[in-house]
Amino acid sequence: TNGQLSRFIMYGLALETSDDDGETSEDSGWVSWFCRLKGHELFAEVEEEYVRDNFNLYGLRGRFTFYDHALEMILSSEAPDEDDLADTEFLEIHRDATDLYGLIHARYIVSPRGLQVMREKYLKGTFGTCPRVLCHNQHVLPIGTTEEPRCAQVKIFCPKCEQVYSPKSKYKELDGSYFGTSFPQIFLQSFPSLVPLEITQAFVPRVFGFRLHKQRSLIARKLEDEGIVPQQSSTRKGEMPSAAKNAMEDVSAEPRTV
């Protein structure tokens, strides 16, 4: 009914499951069901053993009204059925369970096991690619801009240009705190072989084929500030340094394979 649909939307509960993970059991538990919901592809399935370890839950109890019921729901071995999804009390607890799982998830994905799970998703391109054209479909990582729930949407971080962008619209309901503000940095430190080696290619503005001098992109300035290319001011007016020109124009157009 329309009333039930509005409640689903209010509690952030998607009605469709994702088709990306292949065949799964109908009674595979709340966590598996939750991670299969449409728009939840960015989530890793937190292992039950991790959730049951009180050390991993430190400091979370006081943040939730229905903490015990929410934790019980997360650990449930059965997925919700239609009767559950039509029950207002269930949806109240589900709201706390969603936020509780999200905060546990933010801790899990920076653990050794969680990093491995997210690595597989990264290599498959599950998190998407950088929207910046000159990053050539570089795989991205999810990131939050705050640790507090219900404050900001999840964003994506590009390891190549090191910029943060808004993700695809299907992820607009995902809370950034479910991934934390430090995940990409910890991930790339844990897997240094996945750090892009190519120098970031900067866009060079032109008018009818002629460069606009004294107008540098943020990327070009970043390269100069980091000492990767010489300062542009060291050349004649309107002329780009050869090192900067090589760095910005001779970079391979092929995306890096990882």
C-alpha positions in Angstrom: 0.0 0.0 0.0 1.0 3.7 -0.3 1.2 3.9 3.5 3.6 1.0 3.7 5.7 2.4 0.8 6.0 5.8 2.5 7.2 4.1 5.7 9.8 2.1 3.7 11.2 5.3 2.2 11.1 7.1 5.6 13.3 4.4 7.2 15.6 4.2 4.2 14.5 0.7 3.4 14.9 -0.3 -0.3 12.3 -2.8 -1.7 14.4 -4.4 -4.4 17.5 -6.6 -4.0 20.6 -6.2 -6.2 21.3 -8.6 -9.0 25.1 -8.1 -8.8 25.9 -10.9 -6.3 24.4 -13.9 -8.1 22.2 -16.5 -6.4 21.8 -16.3 -2.6 19.7 -18.1 -0.1 16.4 -16.5 1.0 17.2 -17.3 4.7 20.8 -16.2 4.7 20.3 -13.8 7.6 19.7 -10.1 8.1 23.3 -9.0 7.2 23.2 -10.8 3.8 19.7 -9.5 3.1 20.7 -6.0 4.0 23.8 -6.0 1.8 21.9 -7.4 -1.1 19.4 -4.5 -1.1 19.5 -2.3 -4.2 22.0 0.6 -3.6 23.9 -1.3 -0.9 26.5 -2.8 -3.2 29.2 -0.7 -1.5 28.8 -2.6 1.8 30.9 -5.5 2.9 29.2 -8.3 4.8 30.5 -8.0 8.3 31.3 -11.5 9.7 29.2 -12.6 12.7 32.2 -13.3 14.8 33.3 -9.7 14.4 29.8 -8.4 15.4 29.7 -10.7 18.5 33.1 -9.4 19.8 32.2 -6.7 22.4 35.6 -5.1 21.8 34.5 -4.1 18.3 31.3 -2.6 19.7 32.9 -0.4 22.3 31.2 3.0 22.7 28.2 2.2 20.5 25.5 1.2 23.1 24.8 4.7 24.4 24.1 6.0 20.9 21.0 3.9 20.2 17.5 3.7 21.8 17.0 0.1 20.7 20.6 -1.1 20.9 19.9 -4.6 22.2 17.0 -5.2 19.8 19.0 -3.7 16.9 22.0 -5.9 17.6 19.8 -9.0 17.9 18.3 -8.1 14.5 21.7 -7.8 12.9 22.7 -11.2 14.2 19.4 -12.8 13.2 19.8 -15.9 11.0 16.6 -15.1 9.1 15.9 -12.3 6.6 12.8 -10.1 7.2 9.6 -11.2 5.6 6.6 -9.2 4.3 4.9 -9.2 7.7 8.0 -7.7 9.3 8.3 -5.0 6.7 4.7 -4.0 7.4 5.3 -3.6 11.1 6.0 -0.1 12.4 7.8 -1.4 15.5 10.1 -3.5 13.3 10.9 -0.5 11.2 11.8 1.5 14.3 14.3 -1.1 15.3 15.4 -1.5 11.7 16.4 2.1 11.7 18.7 1.7 14.7 20.0 -1.6 13.2 20.9 0.1 10.0 22.9 2.8 11.8 24.4 0.3 14.2 25.5 -2.0 11.4 26.9 1.0 9.5 29.1 2.1 12.4 30.3 -1.5 12.9 30.9 -1.7 9.2 33.1 1.5 9.3 35.3 -0.3 11.9 35.3 -3.7 10.1 36.5 -2.4 6.7 39.7 -1.1 8.3 40.4 -4.4 10.0 42.7 -6.9 8.2 39.8 -9.1 7.1 37.6 -6.2 6.1 40.4 -4.6 4.1 40.7 -7.9 2.1 37.0 -7.9 1.4 37.0 -4.3 0.2 40.1 -5.0 -1.9 38.2 -7.6 -3.9 35.4 -5.1 -4.4 37.8 -2.4 -5.5 39.5 -4.6 -8.0 36.2 -5.6 -9.5 35.2 -1.9 -9.8 32.2 -2.3 -7.5 32.7 1.2 -6.1 32.7 2.7 -9.5 35.2 4.9 -11.4 36.3 8.5 -11.2 34.0 10.9 -13.1 37.0 13.0 -14.0 37.8 12.4 -17.7 41.5 12.6 -17.4 41.6 9.9 -14.7 40.7 7.4 -17.4 38.2 5.3 -15.4 40.4 5.0 -12.3 38.7 2.8 -9.7 37.5 4.8 -6.7 36.9 4.1 -3.0 34.0 5.1 -0.7 34.6 7.7 1.9 32.6 9.7 4.5 33.0 13.3 5.3 32.0 12.9 9.0 31.9 10.1 11.6 28.4 11.1 12.7 25.4 9.2 11.3 22.7 11.0 9.4 24.8 14.1 8.6 26.2 13.5 5.1 25.9 11.2 2.1 28.7 8.8 1.2 31.2 10.2 -1.3 33.8 8.6 -3.5 37.6 9.2 -3.4 39.8 8.9 -6.5 43.4 7.6 -5.7 44.7 9.2 -8.9 43.6 12.8 -8.7 43.0 12.6 -4.9 39.7 14.4 -5.2 36.3 13.6 -3.6 33.1 13.4 -5.7 29.4 12.6 -5.2 28.6 9.0 -6.2 25.9 7.7 -8.6 22.3 8.6 -7.6 21.5 5.0 -6.5 23.9 5.5 -3.5 22.3 8.8 -2.5 20.7 7.2 0.6 23.9 5.7 1.9 25.3 7.5 5.0 29.0 8.5 4.8 29.6 7.5 8.4 29.1 3.9 7.4 32.5 4.0 5.7 34.3 6.5 7.9 36.6 9.4 7.0 39.9 7.4 7.0 39.1 4.3 4.9 40.8 5.2 1.6 44.0 6.3 3.3 44.2 3.1 5.4 43.3 1.0 2.3 46.0 2.5 0.1 48.6 2.3 2.9 47.7 -1.4 3.4 47.9 -2.1 -0.4 50.6 0.2 -1.7 50.7 -1.7 -5.0 47.2 -0.4 -5.8 48.4 3.3 -5.6 48.3 4.7 -9.1 51.9 5.3 -10.3 51.1 7.6 -13.2 51.4 11.4 -12.8 48.0 12.9 -12.7 47.2 14.5 -16.1 46.1 18.1 -15.9 43.6 19.7 -18.3 45.2 22.4 -20.4 42.6 25.2 -21.3 42.9 26.3 -24.9 41.1 28.8 -27.2 41.2 27.8 -30.9 44.2 25.5 -30.1 46.2 28.1 -28.2 47.0 27.7 -24.5 45.7 30.3 -22.1 48.8 31.4 -20.1 48.4 32.3 -16.5 45.5 30.0 -16.2 46.5 26.7 -14.6 44.2 24.0 -13.4 44.2 22.8 -9.7 46.0 19.7 -10.8 48.8 21.6 -12.4 49.2 23.8 -9.3 49.2 20.7 -7.2 52.0 19.1 -9.3 54.0 22.3 -8.9 53.5 22.6 -5.2 54.6 19.0 -4.7 57.7 19.6 -6.8 56.8 17.1 -9.4 57.1 19.7 -12.1 59.0 23.1 -12.1 57.1 26.3 -11.3 55.6 27.8 -14.4 56.9 31.3 -13.5 60.4 30.2 -14.3 59.8 30.4 -18.1 59.0 33.1 -20.5 55.6 34.6 -20.4 52.9 32.3 -21.8 55.4 29.4 -22.2 54.9 26.1 -20.3 58.0 24.4 -18.8 59.0 21.4 -20.8 58.8 19.1 -17.7 55.3 20.3 -16.9 54.3 19.9 -20.6 55.6 16.3 -20.6 53.9 15.5 -17.3 50.6 16.9 -18.5 50.5 15.8 -22.1 52.6 12.7 -22.4 50.9 10.6 -19.8 49.4 7.4 -21.3 45.7 7.5 -22.0 45.3 3.9 -21.0 43.9 3.3 -17.5 46.2 1.4 -15.2 45.5 -2.3 -14.8 45.5 -3.6 -11.2 
